[in-house]
């Protein structure tokens, strides 16, 4: 007689079965293609409480159970000053999904929200610093974040349209402030629409950013340049269904010989350096 699945078991099964093509396959592709996990790694999966990081936790949990590459994994969540109901929601979802989550506290919201200019930028930098520090404290050499395919292409478009630069989002990075630590993005090839579909299929709800700028938004709508970029890409997709794939592929096929200037490893270069040689 088949063993009855628990609620968490049903959700896990939906990842491997119903959404295998949309979630599991692109997840494992990114892990392998970009060499995100190596034997002996001890990875801190950073769970913010949103849909992306919660799915990442489940995918990493499943990979850890079945991989032939030996690695260890921890699941950590920073409480930067959440309202009690938001922290409770994170704990509720972690229990539901059977993710052994360790929560630690910081003063990120208190510090960032006191800033009049660029509080979100400061918040993001402080969060990452605290996560690196906690991961290192736990003996980890990597942190895993829940940035997905759409984050990658939106960041690229935003950098060009609003930052006046061609800049992508890397699948992994060496930390500059925490020597020996790396950041990896295992959801790099997973589409946001598929994460949303998985959450809805399983009747799951998650918190959003939950800072003072977003806690009052009942609709969950994004604001600012990120929203504008999403809407722009969605509009372009109506006439070019492959627009997202084209943007993603473009950052993998960059032809430096066609650019008048570029920067690598912090050093600026000009086409004039090699132009007369041809």
Secondary structure, DSSP 4 states (H G I P E B T S, - for coil): -PPPPPHHHHHHHHHHTTTIIIIIHHHHHHHHHTT---TT-EEEEE--SSHHHHHHHHHHHHHHHH-SS--EEEEEEEESS--HHHHHHHHHHHHHTT--EEEEE--HHHHHTT-SS-HHHHHHHHHHHHHHHHHHHTT-SEEE----HHHHHHHHHHHHHHHSS-----SEEE-SSSTT-EEE-TTTT--HHHHHHHHHHTT-------STTTTT-SS----HHHHHHHHHHHHHHHH-TTHHHHHHHHTTS--GGG-SEEEETTEEEEGGGTGGG-
